[in-house]
Amino acid sequence: MPYRSKFATKDIEKLFETIIQLDTVGECYRFFEDVCTINEVQDMAQRLKVAHMLQEKHSYQDIVNETKASTATISRVAKSLTYGAEGYHLVFKKMEKLKK
């Protein structure tokens, strides 16, 4: 059974269907530059880095120093890693497969 998000709408579904049509990092840059503000993209990138560092068992202080994320952001990401929809874990596994 396909995953059904708690915040799913037709518009969000269309957005995600659009994103998965992008084939290259260059296409992603072009699309996200048009759709998001630079701060929105930077925030998403920061959260991904925080999640990765948490998974590698870095301390909150190391993560703050490296990413400049607030402890509130780090806590929110940590909560997602533990109780979330497994999205971070999904992409980390996929990225690990690409490395091999």
N, C-alpha and C positions, 0 to 999 in steps of 0.2 A: 504494500500500500504506500503510495507516495506521501512524503512528509507534507503536512499542512500547518503552516505557520499561524500563530495567534493573531498576527497583524496582516494577514493576507487580504488583499483587495484585487479587483481586476486590474487597476492601474499599476499596483506593485508587481503583480504577475507579469504584466506587459513589460515593465522595466527590466525585470530579471530575464525574461525571454530575449529582450534586446541585448542585454549585456552578454549573454552566452553566445551571441552571434559574432562577437568580436574575436578576431583570430590572432592578433599580435599585440605586443605591448604598445607599439605605436598607435594602433587603432584605439586602445584603451586610453592613452593620453589624449587623443583628439576628442573622444566621446566625453570623458570625464571633465575635460577642460570646458566643454560647452555646457554640461549638465550641472556641475558642482562649482562651488567656490573653491579657491585654493585652500582655504582653511578647512573646508569639509573633507577634501582629499587628504590633507595633512593629518587631520584628526583620525581618519580611518587607518592611514599608514602607521600612525603612532600607536593606536590600539593593537594593531597586528604585531608590531614590534614588542609591545608590552606583553602580549599573550605568549609570544615566542620566548621571551626572557623568563616569564613565569614558569613556562613548561620546562625550561632548563634550570629551574630552581634558583634563579638569582634573587637576591634580597630586594625588598622594596626600595631601600636606599640606593642600591646599584641601578635599579630601573629608573628611579627619579633622576639620578645623575646622568644616565645614558640617554634617556628619552625626553627629559623635562616634563614628563607627565605628572599630573597631580596624584597624590595618594588616593584621592576619591576615584580618579579614572582607573588607577591600578586595581583598586578594590572591586570596581564594577567589572573589569575584565576578568579578574580572578573568580568572581561569582559566576560569570558566563562560562568560564572553563570548567567549573565544578557543577553548576546546576543548569547550564544553558542547553541549547539545541544541538550541541556537538559540532557546530559549524567550524570553530577554530580547529578542532581535532581532525575534522574532515579535510580541510585544506592543508594542514600540516602533513597528513598522511600522503596526500596527493603530491605535495612538493617533495617529500622524501623519495617517492617513487621516481620522480623526474631526475633526481640526483643520481640514481643508480643506472 
